[in-house]
């Protein structure tokens, strides 16, 4: 996925929600055979928050990330813009726009490298609470220009749910899975059956 391309200073990066005002945090640990430290600053803004992360390794290497998140409750739009600078000075930006819809939301992500290459992911999620159904459709195009298409359709049943998943790989191969989950509340147990196959 898009996040796989963003490996900074041997650190595993996780998001944190912005609290009231600003926060600063320092962390030290062991990564990729050398000691590293991380400092983070989160600042609430009128429409969201900003976050700055800096990594410093024992051997003098450094990396950084700047994230700006804005919300527009009236339109149901959320924007997230992230800029990453790795230990070698290479940069990657990742921009994500999430838009609320009548039955769910759409999410469009574009990652851009400093060499001009881009990768995208476009996802649409629709829910029907009355019918107990949920559909997910997503298309991901990597930095190499190859596209993978994913779809998932889930349906609530009397004792659980069923879900059909289809993934079409860049070479045209279609992988399909059917998942059936049934639960027995009295016995406090669930049974899960998965049937899958690959096609050309």
N, C-alpha and C positions, 0 to 999 in steps of 0.2 A: 504494500500500500504506500500511500504518500509518506507516511511517517517513517517508513523504513529507510528513506534516503537521508534522514536527519539524525545522524549519530554524532553527538558532540561530546568530546573530552571523556568518553567512557562513562558518562553519567546517564542514568535513566531518569527522564524528565517527566514530571507529572504536573497537571494543572491544579491550581488552587483557586477557590472563589475569593473575590475581594471582600475584605471586611470593612468596617467603618474606618474612614480616614485612610492612612497609609500604614503599611507594615513592612518591616525589614526582617530578613531571616538569613542566618549564615549556617552553612552545613559543611562538614568535613568528612571525607570518606576515602575509600580505596577503590581505584578504578584502573583497569587495563595495565596493571603492573606498577603503577605509580600513584602517589597520594595526590588528591585534588581537593579543592574547596569550592563551594558554591555560595553565592549571596543572591538574595532575591528581594525585590521591592515591589509591593502591590499598592496601588493608589486608586481609590474610588474617584470617579468623575461624574459629572451630572447625568451622563447617559450610559454609564457602564463602568469600566475600570481599565487601568493599564498595568502591565507587569514587566519588570526588567529582571533578567537572570544573567549572572556572570559566573563562568567557571574558570578556575585557575589551577593548573597542574603544578606539581613540585618542580618539574623541569622547565617551567617558564611558559608553557603553552597556555593559551586562553581561548575562550569561546563565549558567545553572548547571544541572547535572544530578547527581542522587544515585541510585546504583544499589546495591541489596542483592541478593546471590545466595546462596541456600542449597541444599545437596544433602542428600538422605537416601538413601544407598546401599542401605539395607535395603529400602526401599519402591520405589526406582527413581524418585524424584521430585526434580525440580529446579524451584525457584521463583526468578523474577527480577522484582524490583520496581524501576521506574525513575520518577523524578519530574523533570520538566523545567520550568524557568522561563525564559521568553524575555525579550528586551530590553524588551518593553513590560509585563513583569510577569505575563503570562498563564501559566498552568500547565497541564501535561498529565501524567498518570500513565499508565504502561504496565506492566501486570502480565501475566506469562507463566508458565504452569505446564506443564512437560513431564513426561509420565508414561511410563515404560518399560512395554511390554506384552510378551506372549510372542513376538510376531513383529516388533516394531518399537517405535513409540512414538506417543503423541498429544501435541499441543501446542495449548494454548488461550491466546489473547492478547486482552486487553481494554485499549483505550486510552480514557481519560476526560478530557474537557476541563473547564475551570473554568466553562463555560457549561452544563454538565450533559449535553452530547452525548457519546455513546460510539460506538466502532467495535470490531468483533471479528473475529478470525480463528481458525477451528477446523480443525486439520489432523490427519489420521490416516495413518500410514505403516506398511505391512505388507510384510515380506520373507519369501520362501520360498527359502532358499538351495539346497535340494535341487532344486527345480523351476527355479531361476534366474529367479524373477519378483519384481517389486516394484510395489506400487500406492501411489499418493498421492491422497488425497481431501481437498479443502479448500473451505471456504466463508468468504468475506470479506464483511462488512457494513460499509460506510463510515459516516462521520459523518452522511451524508445519508440513511441508512437503506436504501440500495440494495445489493443482494446479488449477488455474483458467485460461481459455483460452478465448481470446477476439479477435474478428475480425470485421472490419468495411469496407464497400465498398461504396464509394460515387461517384456519376455521375452527372456532370453538365447537366442541361436541358436548353431549350430555355428561360425559365422565372425563373430559380432558380436551385435547385438540389434535388436529391433523395439520401437517405443513408440507407443502411441496416446494422444493428448491431446484432451480435450474441455473447452471453456470455455463456460459458459452465462452470458451477460451479464444485467444487471438488466432489460433490455427483452425478454428471452426469446430473443434471438438466440443460436444455437449455433454456435460455431467449432470445427472439428475439424482435427486434423493427424495424419498417420501418418508415422513416421520409421523408416527402415530403414538400418542401418549394417552394412556387411560389410567385413572386413579381410583382407588377405593378408599374413601374417607374413613370408613369404619375400620378398615384394616391398616390405615395409615401407610399405604403403599401405592406406588405407581409403576406401571409397566411401560417401557419405551421400545418400540419396534422401528428399525430403520432399514429401508430397502433402497439400494442405490445401484446405478449402473453408468458406464461411460459409453458414449457413442461417437462415431466418426462424423 
